[in-house]
Amino acid sequence: MSRKTSSAAIAIAGVAVIAALGGGYWLGRSQIVPLPSSAGGEHSAAAGHSSGEPEARSGQAHPHPQGETKSKTVLYYKDPMGKADFSPEPKKDATGMDYLPVYAEEEAAAAPAAVALPAPVQGKGKILFYRNPMGLPDTSPVPKKDPMGMDYVPVFEGDDDGGPIVKISVDKVQKLGVRTAAVERRQLTHTVRAVGTVQVDERLLRLVTPKFEGYVEALHVNTTGQLVRRGEPLMEIYSPDLVLAQEEYLAAAKSLESLDADASTEARASARLLVDGALQRLRNWDIPSGELARLKGRGIVSRTLALPSPADGVVLEKNVISGQRFMPGEVLYRIADLSNVWLIGEVYEQELSYIRVGQTARVTFNGMPGETFTGKLTFIYPTLSAETRTVKVRIELPNPGLRLKPALYGSVDIATAAADHAALAVPDSALLDSGTRKVVLVERGEGRYEPREVTTGARADGYVEIVDGLAAGETVVTSANFLIDAESNLRAALQSFHH
């Protein structure tokens, strides 16, 4: 029994030793430390309370840890995950992590060892300081780079350091193909371009419309497009009314001649009125004066009458055939003089301020390549088309040889002065128009560009007038300005510039 008891005691002791060794090993691996004293607990609580306080504002002094008495100056706060996101004030990211403060002393100490700094710029005067290229509230007394590798921008004595400056390295400027142009005064000439069609000069259009009823006996002009001369007979007509009017005239004339010498004055006056009335009736029917003279001289009624052309021109319409009966007012011929024609063009409403009556217009036609016709703008129509947003204009063109045909399609150029004086202007490609404001990039040298808001005026042939914001002699970017925007995060600079 004693042997069994002794064996059990030995087994229990072995288990205890093994448990003690395993527990010690586990405690060592878990790095369990003794609990703090009450004073330490109070200190931890105080520390926990202080950690809940907001971070100091940018530029405030922060005490050094581990009992150091020297304070640090916060320049700005950066994203805790290393993203290119900065803030002048304490803030948290989307996951709730605090932004990390960046101290002036640490930045200045780390800059020489972290990056290869650019050489100081010579010949520009005294450098006052270097500022953040992204417009952040961060300056440095020595050259440095930001976390994205962009050089801090030097601010020289006498420079305007109130606005943002976009900095692009010289090699990137060359790769982007940046082009510039000088701001200068020039006479702005704007060319208004329009299209139109040739039309008949309405003042030279004639209609042949008899004022009496009759019949067409024969046609002398029987084709459309035929050239006619003024007074040339168009057709022979027979009209019972015309025959009767001739007979009445001859009867009145014969009655007047038959009066005796001792006839009363009243009788002669009455007979004269009858003659004049019959003759005036024939004149009201547009009977040619030659026919009336022949009627007086011969005293014989003509059965038919030759109806003459009222003007020189071209027969545009022929609405009559031989043997046809016509009524008073019916249009038998439409004749137009095409020695002078109109071109009716359509000008967009935004171009109306440039055009004036009397301006010279140059017209070209697809059917006559290489030829240019010159005319005058003689009328601007008073109405605007709601469908096309255009206003019609009338341009008069001489037409020797009748080469310009009605309905011919043409292109019109009207050279106009956009301003009555030499205006300060830049190429329109230099303008960055956001819709709410207009900005240009002013070159400051060494890859430095200043975004500047401008006020614009008239536009003319690739140039835009600058009313305010630029001075003559300055240089602006005319190409790759949108690439500069993408390369240098120009939007951030513009936002800083706006505020």
C-alpha positions in Angstrom: 0.0 0.0 0.0 2.8 2.4 0.9 4.5 1.5 -2.5 1.4 2.4 -4.4 1.1 5.7 -2.5 4.7 6.5 -3.2 4.3 5.8 -6.9 1.2 8.1 -7.1 3.1 10.9 -5.4 5.9 10.6 -7.8 3.5 10.7 -10.8 1.7 13.8 -9.4 5.0 15.6 -8.9 6.1 14.8 -12.5 2.8 16.2 -13.9 3.3 19.4 -11.8 6.8 19.9 -13.1 5.7 19.5 -16.7 2.7 21.9 -16.2 5.0 24.5 -14.6 7.5 24.3 -17.5 4.7 24.5 -20.2 3.0 27.4 -18.4 6.2 29.4 -18.2 7.0 28.8 -21.8 3.5 29.9 -22.8 3.7 33.0 -20.7 7.0 33.9 -22.2 5.7 33.5 -25.7 2.6 35.6 -24.9 4.7 38.4 -23.5 2.4 38.8 -20.5 3.5 41.8 -18.4 2.5 42.6 -14.8 -0.5 44.7 -14.3 0.2 48.4 -13.7 -0.1 50.0 -10.3 -2.9 52.3 -9.5 -0.8 55.3 -10.3 0.1 53.7 -13.6 -3.6 53.1 -14.2 -4.4 56.7 -13.6 -1.6 57.7 -16.0 -3.1 55.4 -18.7 -6.5 56.8 -18.2 -5.2 60.3 -18.6 -3.3 59.3 -21.7 -6.4 57.7 -23.1 -8.3 60.9 -22.4 -5.7 63.0 -24.1 -5.7 60.8 -27.2 -9.3 61.6 -27.7 -8.5 65.3 -27.9 -8.4 66.7 -31.5 -5.0 67.1 -33.1 -3.3 70.5 -33.0 -4.0 72.8 -36.0 -1.4 73.2 -38.8 1.4 75.5 -37.6 0.8 74.9 -33.9 3.6 73.6 -31.6 3.5 70.0 -30.6 5.4 68.7 -27.6 8.1 66.1 -28.3 7.5 62.6 -26.9 9.6 61.0 -24.1 9.7 64.1 -22.0 11.4 66.4 -24.6 10.7 70.0 -24.1 11.3 71.2 -27.6 8.1 71.8 -29.7 7.5 71.0 -33.4 5.6 73.0 -36.0 3.0 71.1 -38.1 3.2 72.0 -41.8 0.2 69.9 -43.0 -1.4 66.4 -42.6 -0.9 63.5 -45.0 -3.0 60.4 -45.7 -2.1 57.6 -43.3 -2.1 55.1 -46.2 0.5 57.0 -48.2 -2.0 58.4 -50.8 -1.3 61.7 -52.6 -3.9 63.5 -50.4 -3.0 66.3 -48.0 -4.9 68.6 -45.6 -4.0 71.8 -43.8 -6.1 70.7 -40.9 -6.5 67.4 -38.9 -8.9 65.0 -40.6 -9.7 61.3 -40.9 -9.8 59.1 -44.0 -12.7 57.0 -45.1 -11.8 54.2 -42.7 -11.6 56.5 -39.7 -7.8 56.6 -39.5 -6.3 60.0 -38.4 -4.2 61.8 -41.0 -0.5 62.0 -39.9 1.1 65.4 -39.1 4.1 66.4 -41.1 6.5 68.6 -39.1 8.7 71.3 -40.5 11.8 70.1 -38.7 11.5 66.6 -40.0 10.8 67.7 -43.6 13.8 70.0 -43.6 16.1 67.3 -42.1 14.9 64.5 -44.4 14.9 66.5 -47.7 18.7 66.4 -48.4 18.9 62.7 -47.8 15.7 61.7 -49.5 15.9 63.3 -52.9 18.3 64.8 -55.3 17.5 68.5 -55.0 17.5 70.8 -58.0 20.2 73.4 -58.5 19.3 76.9 -57.5 18.1 79.1 -60.4 20.6 81.7 -61.3 19.9 85.2 -62.7 16.4 85.5 -61.2 17.2 87.5 -58.1 17.1 86.4 -54.5 15.0 83.3 -53.6 12.8 84.0 -50.7 11.5 80.5 -50.2 10.1 77.4 -51.9 6.4 76.6 -52.0 4.4 73.4 -52.5 3.8 72.8 -56.3 0.2 71.7 -55.5 -0.8 74.8 -53.7 -0.8 73.3 -50.2 0.1 75.5 -47.2 3.7 74.3 -47.1 6.8 76.2 -47.7 10.5 75.4 -47.3 13.6 77.6 -46.9 15.6 75.0 -49.0 14.9 73.2 -52.3 12.9 69.9 -51.8 10.4 67.6 -53.5 6.9 66.7 -52.5 5.9 63.0 -51.9 5.0 62.7 -55.6 8.5 63.8 -56.7 7.5 67.3 -57.9 10.0 70.1 -57.2 8.9 72.8 -54.9 8.6 76.1 -56.7 11.1 78.9 -55.9 9.6 82.3 -55.1 11.9 85.1 -56.0 12.1 88.5 -54.6 9.7 90.7 -56.5 7.6 87.7 -57.8 3.8 87.8 -57.4 3.5 85.0 -54.9 -0.2 85.5 -54.4 -1.4 83.1 -57.1 -0.7 79.4 -57.9 2.1 78.4 -60.2 2.1 75.1 -62.1 5.5 73.6 -62.4 6.4 71.1 -65.2 9.9 69.8 -65.8 11.7 71.0 -68.9 11.9 67.5 -70.4 8.1 67.0 -69.9 7.5 70.4 -71.5 9.3 69.2 -74.6 7.6 65.8 -74.6 4.1 67.4 -74.4 4.9 69.7 -77.3 4.0 72.9 -75.5 3.7 75.9 -77.8 3.4 79.5 -76.8 2.4 82.8 -78.4 2.9 86.4 -77.4 0.0 88.6 -76.3 -0.1 91.5 -78.9 -2.4 94.0 -80.4 -3.8 93.2 -83.8 -6.6 94.3 -86.1 -9.2 91.5 -85.8 -10.9 90.7 -89.1 -13.8 88.3 -88.9 -15.1 86.4 -92.0 -18.8 85.7 -92.0 -19.5 82.5 -94.0 -22.9 81.7 -95.4 -24.6 79.8 -98.1 -27.4 80.8 -100.5 -29.0 80.5 -103.9 -29.3 82.8 -106.9 -32.7 84.3 -107.4 -34.3 86.7 -109.8 -34.1 90.4 -109.1 -37.7 91.0 -108.2 -37.5 94.6 -109.5 -36.7 93.2 -113.0 -39.5 90.6 -113.2 -42.4 91.2 -115.6 -45.7 89.4 -116.1 -47.7 89.4 -119.4 -51.4 89.6 -118.3 -54.0 90.9 -120.8 -56.8 93.1 -119.3 -59.4 91.9 -121.7 -60.8 88.6 -122.9 -59.6 87.1 -126.1 -58.1 84.2 -128.1 -54.6 83.3 -129.2 -54.3 83.3 -133.0 -50.6 82.7 -133.2 -47.5 82.5 -131.0 -44.2 84.2 -131.9 -42.4 83.2 -128.6 -43.4 79.6 -128.0 -40.6 78.2 -125.7 -39.6 78.7 -122.1 -36.1 80.1 -121.7 -36.2 82.1 -124.9 -34.6 85.5 -124.9 -36.9 88.4 -125.8 -36.4 92.1 -126.4 -38.6 94.9 -125.2 -41.4 95.6 -127.8 -40.8 92.2 -129.6 -44.2 90.6 -130.4 -45.0 87.6 -128.2 -48.3 86.5 -129.9 -51.2 87.5 -132.1 -54.5 87.8 -130.3 -58.2 88.3 -131.3 -60.6 89.9 -129.0 -64.2 90.9 -129.8 -64.0 93.5 -127.0 -60.9 95.0 -128.6 -62.6 95.1 -132.0 -65.6 96.8 -130.5 -63.5 99.4 -128.7 -61.7 100.3 -132.0 -65.0 100.7 -133.8 -66.3 103.0 -131.0 -63.1 105.1 -131.3 -63.4 105.5 -135.0 -67.1 106.3 -134.8 -66.4 109.1 -132.2 -63.6 110.5 -134.3 -65.8 110.5 -137.4 -68.6 112.2 -135.5 -66.2 115.0 -134.3 -64.9 115.6 -137.8 -68.5 115.8 -139.2 -69.5 118.8 -137.1 -70.1 122.0 -139.0 -68.1 125.0 -138.5 -71.0 126.8 -136.9 -71.6 123.9 -134.4 -71.8 125.0 -130.8 -69.0 124.8 -128.4 -70.9 122.4 -126.2 -71.5 120.0 -129.1 -67.8 120.0 -130.0 -66.8 119.5 -126.4 -69.2 116.5 -126.1 -67.8 114.9 -129.3 -64.3 115.5 -128.1 -65.1 113.7 -124.8 -66.4 110.7 -126.7 -63.2 110.5 -128.8 -60.9 110.9 -125.8 -62.9 108.3 -123.8 -62.7 105.7 -126.5 -59.0 106.3 -126.9 -58.4 106.1 -123.2 -60.2 102.8 -123.0 -57.7 101.4 -125.5 -54.8 102.8 -123.6 -56.1 101.3 -120.3 -55.9 97.9 -122.0 -52.2 98.5 -122.7 -52.6 98.7 -126.4 -49.2 99.8 -127.8 -49.0 103.4 -128.9 -47.9 102.3 -132.4 -51.1 100.4 -132.8 -53.1 103.4 -131.7 -51.3 105.7 -134.2 -51.9 103.2 -137.0 -55.6 103.1 -136.0 -55.8 106.9 -136.2 -53.9 107.1 -139.4 -55.6 104.3 -141.4 -59.0 104.5 -139.8 -59.4 100.8 -140.2 -60.2 98.3 -137.4 -57.6 95.6 -136.9 -59.0 92.1 -136.3 -55.9 90.9 -134.4 -53.4 92.6 -132.3 -49.7 91.8 -131.7 -49.0 91.6 -128.0 -45.5 92.9 -127.3 -42.9 92.0 -124.6 -42.9 94.5 -121.8 -39.1 94.2 -121.1 -35.8 92.6 -122.1 -35.3 89.2 -120.5 -35.7 85.5 -120.5 -39.0 83.7 -120.6 -39.2 81.9 -117.3 -42.8 80.7 -117.7 -45.1 80.2 -120.8 -48.7 79.4 -119.9 -50.3 79.8 -123.3 -50.6 77.8 -126.5 -52.0 78.6 -129.9 -55.8 78.8 -130.1 -56.2 79.1 -126.3 -58.8 81.4 -124.8 -57.6 83.7 -122.1 -59.3 85.8 -119.5 -58.5 89.2 -118.0 -55.7 89.0 -115.5 -54.5 85.5 -116.6 -50.7 85.2 -116.6 -49.5 84.2 -120.1 -45.8 84.8 -119.8 -43.3 85.4 -116.9 -40.2 87.3 -118.1 -37.2 88.2 -116.1 -34.2 90.4 -116.8 -31.2 88.4 -115.6 -28.5 91.0 -116.3 -28.5 91.6 -112.5 -29.4 88.8 -110.0 -29.8 88.4 -106.2 -28.1 85.8 -104.0 -30.2 85.2 -101.0 -27.9 83.9 -98.2 -28.6 82.7 -94.7 -26.5 84.0 -91.8 -26.5 82.5 -88.4 -27.9 84.6 -85.6 -24.5 84.8 -83.7 -22.9 86.4 -86.8 -25.5 89.2 -87.1 -23.4 91.7 -85.1 -20.7 91.5 -87.8 -22.7 92.3 -90.9 -23.7 95.7 -92.3 -25.4 96.9 -95.5 -22.9 98.0 -98.0 -20.2 95.4 -97.2 -18.5 93.5 -100.0 -19.3 89.9 -100.5 -17.3 87.3 -102.4 -19.3 84.4 -103.8 -18.1 81.1 -105.2 -20.2 78.4 -107.0 -19.5 74.7 -107.2 -20.4 74.7 -110.9 -17.7 77.3 -111.6 -14.6 76.2 -109.7 -11.8 78.7 -109.4 -14.0 81.7 -110.1 -15.1 84.3 -107.6 -17.9 86.8 -108.1 -18.0 90.1 -106.1 -21.2 91.7 -105.0 -22.7 94.1 -102.4 -24.8 93.3 -99.4 -27.8 95.5 -100.0 -30.5 94.3 -97.5 -30.8 92.3 -94.2 -34.2 90.8 -93.9 -36.1 91.8 -90.7 -37.2 88.3 -89.7 -35.4 85.2 -88.3 -36.2 81.6 -89.2 -37.2 79.7 -86.0 -36.2 76.4 -87.6 -32.7 77.2 -88.8 -31.9 80.1 -86.5 -30.7 82.1 -89.5 -31.5 85.5 -91.1 -31.7 86.0 -94.8 -29.5 88.6 -96.5 -29.6 89.9 -100.0 -26.5 90.3 -102.1 -26.7 91.9 -105.6 -24.4 90.4 -108.3 -23.9 91.6 -111.9 -24.5 88.8 -114.4 -22.8 89.5 -117.7 -23.4 86.8 -120.2 -26.2 85.4 -118.0 -23.9 82.8 -116.5 -25.5 82.9 -113.1 -28.7 80.9 -113.2 -31.6 81.1 -110.8 -31.5 78.5 -108.0 -27.7 78.1 -108.4 -26.1 77.2 -105.0 -23.2 79.4 -103.8 -21.0 80.0 -100.8 -20.5 83.5 -99.4 -17.6 85.1 -97.6 -18.1 88.5 -96.0 -15.0 90.1 -94.5 -15.8 92.3 -91.5 -13.9 94.2 -88.9 -14.5 92.5 -85.5 -13.4 95.7 -83.7 -13.0 99.3 -84.7 -9.5 99.4 -83.2 -6.4 97.3 -82.7 -7.4 94.9 -79.9 -5.2 92.9 -77.5 -5.7 89.3 -78.6 -4.4 85.8 -78.2 -5.0 82.6 -80.3 -8.3 81.1 -79.4 -6.5 77.8 -78.7 -4.9 79.5 -75.6 -8.3 79.8 -73.9 -9.5 77.2 -71.4 -13.2 77.8 -71.2 -15.0 75.9 -68.4 -18.4 77.5 -69.2 -18.4 79.7 -66.1 -15.0 81.4 -66.5 -12.2 81.6 -69.0 -8.5 81.0 -68.1 -5.2 81.1 -69.9 -1.8 79.7 -68.9 0.8 82.5 -68.7 4.4 81.2 -69.1 6.7 82.3 -66.3 9.9 80.5 -67.4 11.7 77.3 -66.4 8.5 75.2 -66.9 6.4 77.4 -64.6 2.9 78.4 -65.8 0.4 80.7 -64.1 -3.3 80.1 -64.6 -5.0 83.5 -65.0 -8.6 84.3 -65.4 -9.4 86.7 -68.3 -12.3 88.6 -69.8 -12.8 88.1 -73.5 -14.4 90.1 -76.3 -14.8 89.6 -80.0 -13.6 86.5 -81.8 -12.2 86.7 -85.3 -10.3 84.2 -87.6 -8.7 82.1 -84.9 -8.1 85.0 -82.4 -10.0 86.2 -79.4 -9.9 89.7 -77.9 -8.7 90.0 -74.3 -10.6 92.8 -72.5 -9.0 92.2 -69.1 -6.5 89.9 -67.5 -3.4 90.1 -69.8 -0.9 92.7 -70.8 0.9 93.1 -74.2 4.2 91.2 -74.3 3.2 88.4 -72.0 3.4 84.8 -73.3 0.6 82.3 -73.2 0.4 78.6 -73.9 -1.4 77.8 -77.2 -1.1 74.0 -77.4 -0.9 71.1 -74.9 -2.6 73.3 -72.3 -5.0 70.5 -71.6 -2.1 68.1 -71.3 -0.5 70.4 -68.8 -3.8 70.3 -66.9 -3.6 66.5 -66.8 0.1 66.3 -66.1 0.3 68.8 -63.2 -3.1 68.5 -61.6 -4.0 71.9 -62.8 -7.5 71.6 -61.4 -6.2 71.7 -57.9 -4.2 74.8 -58.6 -7.2 76.4 -60.2 -9.3 75.6 -57.2 -6.8 77.2 -54.9 -6.6 80.1 -57.3 -10.4 80.5 -57.2 -10.4 80.6 -53.4 
